[in-house]
Amino acid sequence: MQEKDFVSYEYKTVTIKTKDQSKAMDMYEAFGWEITAITPTALDGTMLSLKRDRKQKHKQELSRLERQAEDLTATINSLEHSKTLGASIFSYIFGIIAALVLGGGMCMIMLIENSIPALAGGIVLGIIGIALCSVNYPIYKAIAAKKTKQVLPVIDDNEEKLSNILEKGNDLLCADLI
């Protein structure tokens, strides 16, 4: 009878956003993980099932680099989210105020009957409300573009650091094979 080489594995499952699936797959493969299954989750997510040889050389260093890579990935994702967060909050608040001004103009016209000044004031408030609603999106785009311009160098720097960490992990794996 022929003896089989027994390999003991460690297992891990990671839930990520669907848009980040290929990046995550590359990241974990750089640290010796093998993808065993990809399962979609209920809300725009994907669950990756991973396995890795327990007796792999440089396991502690690979785990340390993996944690650094996960932290950098989380930082990059939060920076990406921050590009539009402030602009969105401003836009929602500004839009609510603009709708209230427009509604105030409509109320003046409808509730105060037989009054020419109320009619004129309501029309003016309505026009102001419509103007405020129409400038909301260009203001949003300008704020988002300004924030993107500020955050983009930081994102690029973090992506470069992530790339270096992945290369180190891959070099450790290749050193085992030689």
Secondary structure, 3 states (H helix, E strand, C coil): CCCCCCCCEEEEEEEEEHHHHHHHHHHHHCCCCEEEEEEECCCCEEEEEEEEECCCCCHHHHHHHHHHHHHHHHHHHHHHHHHHHHHHHHHHHHHHHHHHHHHHHHHHHHHCCCCHHHHHHHHHHHHHHHHHHHHHHHHHHHHHHHHHHHHHHHHHHHHHHHHHHHHHHHHHHHHHHC
